[in-house]
Amino acid sequence: MIPLSVPNISGNEWKYVKDCLDTGWISSVGSYVNEFEKKFAEYVGAPYAVACMNGTAALHIALQLCGVRRNDYVIVPNITFIASANSVTYTGASPILIDVEPDTWQMDTRLLKKFLQDQTEKKGNDLVLRSDGRRIAAIMPVHVLGNMCDMDAITEIAEEYGVTVVEDATEALGSTFKGKNSGLFSKMSCFSFNGNKIISTGGGGMMVTSDEALAKKAKHLTTQAKADPMEYFHDEIGYNYRLVNVLAAIGVAQMEQFPSFLEKKKKIDRFYRKELGDTGDIVFQKVQHDTDPNCWLFTFSTDRKQALLQYLNSNGVQSRPFWVPMNQLPMFSSDLYITNDNNSQKIYNRSVSIPCSTGITDEELQTVVSTIKSFYDEDV
Ligand SMILES: *Cc1c(COP(=O)(O)O)cnc(C)c1O
């Protein structure tokens, strides 16, 4: 089976992990956590980076530090991985779901703007939903599949309406919009190092910010809010969300290889776009000309999604459907969903993700393509 997207352990991972094991520094403290944060911040170009145990935890803390409170609303796209919407609920807030654009599959910023115009109002310093007076505390753009949202539009809207932006850049390490790295467009942005992401620590996450005080608070909150170096005095409710040293060691080794991973993802993307462009009814996710995506997970649309998924998975090519839109999940089905044409549903109905691990060989790429072609050929 050619796997969908698996970690690539081909650098100094063994060496650095062995170092942790040999020295006993496997847990909360150790030099690899600091080194991973430093390397990551340098790459993204953010002054501060704070590591934590996964991307979901990073989003939770980022929202909390950006002032999201119980009963607030946070705006998220209706097509995203569940963690974006879940993290909103951990703060006691509720998501407002905005439909996505039909071609880029990113949050529809015109729809967002129209919603804010029509259904919200200013109350003191706050922006509230007119129907119930609840505050809209933040917008969480998600760079779906490593392609990027129109961050000019999001930034402009957020400024006009006075709402904080928290970027879910979990899939988009290395993606740029107008030459600027993902993660640099909001007060606090989050990344993930889950097993299928472009770099992986098994499980891991990172928050980046240009605000030193926020970075300090993020470290504090993710380490049980211990306020005294000696005494077990904790000055607020904190979380045990830290990234352990042994995983950070893997992260350091992954960052060393990241440039080559990024290059490989782009190469895979070019190959599939070239080879599959005229195959069946396949349509690719559109990339806006201002965007240079990291090409994290190769996904395309076809009317024959179910049959293709079944064919590929039974012919040694692991492939997966897209995420079920948030408004269709039991927890979020009664939340506000803003849409004109329910593009989320249409995209979900037609999308298939295919193998694109950074370790995939040229031969495997050929196999994926020929298997897809034979599916469409056999049918005519
Ligand atoms: C992977 C992912 C997350 C969460 O990351 P974890 O590290 O798995 O907790 C959040 N949002 C999106 C869009 C993701 O793809």
The ligand as a Tripos MOL2 file, in Angstrom:
@<TRIPOS>MOLECULE
LIG
   15    15     1     0     0
SMALL
NO_CHARGES

@<TRIPOS>ATOM
      1 C1         -3.7800   18.9680   11.9620 C.3       1 LIG1
      2 C2         -4.7450   20.0730   12.1640 C.ar      1 LIG1
      3 C3         -5.0180   20.6270   13.4360 C.ar      1 LIG1
      4 C4         -4.6120   20.0290   14.7260 C.3       1 LIG1
      5 O1         -3.3890   19.5740   14.8880 O.3       1 LIG1
      6 P1         -3.0430   18.3570   15.8700 P.3       1 LIG1
      7 O2         -1.5780   18.5380   16.0250 O.co2     1 LIG1
      8 O3         -3.4230   17.1020   15.1710 O.co2     1 LIG1
      9 O4         -3.7750   18.5500   17.1570 O.co2     1 LIG1
     10 C5         -5.8270   21.7530   13.5070 C.ar      1 LIG1
     11 N1         -6.3920   22.2920   12.4220 N.ar      1 LIG1
     12 C6         -6.1880   21.7700   11.1940 C.ar      1 LIG1
     13 C7         -6.8260   22.4550   10.0380 C.3       1 LIG1
     14 C8         -5.3770   20.6370   11.0270 C.ar      1 LIG1
     15 O5         -5.2110   20.1260    9.8080 O.3       1 LIG1
@<TRIPOS>BOND
     1     1     2 1
     2     2     3 ar
     3     2    14 ar
     4     3     4 1
     5     3    10 ar
     6     4     5 1
     7     5     6 1
     8     6     7 2
     9     6     8 1
    10     6     9 1
    11    10    11 ar
    12    11    12 ar
    13    12    13 1
    14    12    14 ar
    15    14    15 1
@<TRIPOS>SUBSTRUCTURE
     1 LIG1         1 GROUP 0 **** ****
